[in-house]
Amino acid sequence: MIGLAKRLEEVWVPSEPDPVIMPRNSEGLYLLQRVRDEAHRFAITYHRSKRSKRMTASALDGVPGLGEHRRKALVTHFGSIARLKEATVDQITAVPGIGVATATAVLEALRPDRSEASE
């Protein structure tokens, strides 16, 4: 295992106290740079994927009968989950493809503490 310092392109070996300085046009240095860059690309892609999934998770994910298309339609129509949470069943059913049962399920998922009070 080795480390490649980015700015000065120094090669650090665990058993050596000082870095190995390779010529700038060295094939070995070029290979190490490519391996380092690929490892960084892979890690960044993975991180972005995880962050993207986390950012798209919402309180609507577990609502029965509400798939990705309908979730997007609701959020687009209301602008945010907070505004959707304050909507009435009638306002939610105004969104194309959303019926009374789905609208009720959405409100129960978003405000479980008020679902009994609204009945």
MINUTOR-435341 format. One record per residue (C-alpha): residue number from 1; x, z, y. Coordinates in nm, 3 decimals. Layout:
NODE,NUM,X,Z,Y;
...
//
This chain:
NODE,1,0.000,0.000,0.000;
NODE,2,0.124,-0.085,0.348;
NODE,3,-0.004,-0.079,0.702;
NODE,4,0.024,-0.350,0.964;
NODE,5,0.022,-0.230,1.324;
NODE,6,-0.175,-0.481,1.525;
NODE,7,-0.005,-0.515,1.863;
NODE,8,0.360,-0.527,1.761;
NODE,9,0.290,-0.656,1.409;
NODE,10,0.505,-0.385,1.254;
NODE,11,0.480,-0.338,0.878;
NODE,12,0.463,0.029,0.782;
NODE,13,0.556,0.127,0.427;
NODE,14,0.467,0.483,0.314;
NODE,15,0.813,0.559,0.173;
NODE,16,0.997,0.437,0.485;
NODE,17,1.024,0.640,0.807;
NODE,18,1.062,0.329,1.025;
NODE,19,0.855,0.011,1.031;
NODE,20,0.976,-0.316,0.887;
NODE,21,0.998,-0.580,1.160;
NODE,22,0.937,-0.927,1.022;
NODE,23,1.013,-1.247,1.213;
NODE,24,0.711,-1.377,1.407;
NODE,25,0.712,-1.709,1.219;
NODE,26,0.753,-1.548,0.876;
NODE,27,0.521,-1.665,0.596;
NODE,28,0.505,-1.306,0.471;
NODE,29,0.392,-1.175,0.810;
NODE,30,0.135,-1.453,0.833;
NODE,31,-0.004,-1.357,0.490;
NODE,32,-0.024,-0.988,0.586;
NODE,33,-0.203,-1.078,0.911;
NODE,34,-0.458,-1.286,0.723;
NODE,35,-0.519,-1.007,0.470;
NODE,36,-0.559,-0.754,0.753;
NODE,37,-0.792,-0.980,0.950;
NODE,38,-1.005,-1.049,0.643;
NODE,39,-1.031,-0.676,0.566;
NODE,40,-1.142,-0.612,0.926;
NODE,41,-1.393,-0.898,0.914;
NODE,42,-1.538,-0.769,0.587;
NODE,43,-1.568,-0.411,0.718;
NODE,44,-1.725,-0.520,1.047;
NODE,45,-1.975,-0.747,0.871;
NODE,46,-2.075,-0.463,0.638;
NODE,47,-2.111,-0.221,0.929;
NODE,48,-2.327,-0.465,1.126;
NODE,49,-2.545,-0.524,0.823;
NODE,50,-2.599,-0.150,0.773;
NODE,51,-2.663,-0.095,1.144;
NODE,52,-2.907,-0.387,1.155;
NODE,53,-3.106,-0.250,0.862;
NODE,54,-3.112,0.094,1.019;
NODE,55,-3.228,-0.047,1.352;
NODE,56,-3.511,-0.245,1.193;
NODE,57,-3.644,0.048,0.992;
NODE,58,-3.959,0.186,1.147;
NODE,59,-4.246,0.423,1.092;
NODE,60,-4.453,0.121,0.986;
NODE,61,-4.242,0.046,0.678;
NODE,62,-4.450,0.259,0.441;
NODE,63,-4.794,0.146,0.556;
NODE,64,-4.982,-0.013,0.264;
NODE,65,-5.094,-0.369,0.328;
NODE,66,-4.857,-0.411,0.621;
NODE,67,-4.578,-0.657,0.552;
NODE,68,-4.298,-0.780,0.772;
NODE,69,-4.509,-1.048,0.943;
NODE,70,-4.788,-0.808,1.040;
NODE,71,-4.538,-0.539,1.152;
NODE,72,-4.375,-0.790,1.384;
NODE,73,-4.713,-0.900,1.515;
NODE,74,-4.808,-0.541,1.598;
NODE,75,-4.480,-0.459,1.771;
NODE,76,-4.488,-0.787,1.962;
NODE,77,-4.849,-0.730,2.071;
NODE,78,-4.799,-0.369,2.183;
NODE,79,-4.435,-0.393,2.292;
NODE,80,-4.324,-0.072,2.121;
NODE,81,-4.410,0.174,1.846;
NODE,82,-4.490,0.434,2.116;
NODE,83,-4.757,0.210,2.271;
NODE,84,-4.894,0.122,1.928;
NODE,85,-4.919,0.494,1.850;
NODE,86,-5.145,0.543,2.154;
NODE,87,-5.371,0.248,2.068;
NODE,88,-5.719,0.274,1.921;
NODE,89,-5.840,0.114,1.600;
NODE,90,-6.029,-0.145,1.806;
NODE,91,-5.716,-0.236,2.002;
NODE,92,-5.514,-0.270,1.683;
NODE,93,-5.776,-0.488,1.513;
NODE,94,-5.750,-0.725,1.810;
NODE,95,-5.414,-0.834,1.666;
NODE,96,-5.470,-1.139,1.442;
NODE,97,-5.452,-1.051,1.073;
NODE,98,-5.511,-0.677,1.118;
NODE,99,-5.836,-0.536,0.982;
NODE,100,-5.997,-0.196,1.024;
NODE,101,-5.846,-0.053,0.704;
NODE,102,-5.495,-0.161,0.802;
NODE,103,-5.541,-0.038,1.160;
NODE,104,-5.654,0.300,1.030;
NODE,105,-5.358,0.318,0.792;
NODE,106,-5.122,0.232,1.080;
NODE,107,-5.259,0.513,1.295;
NODE,108,-5.244,0.760,1.006;
NODE,109,-4.879,0.670,0.949;
NODE,110,-4.788,0.695,1.317;
NODE,111,-4.978,1.010,1.402;
NODE,112,-5.044,1.213,1.087;
NODE,113,-5.114,1.528,1.290;
NODE,114,-5.403,1.360,1.475;
NODE,115,-5.558,1.162,1.188;
NODE,116,-5.794,1.445,1.091;
NODE,117,-5.885,1.520,1.453;
NODE,118,-5.984,1.158,1.523;
NODE,119,-6.239,1.147,1.240;
//
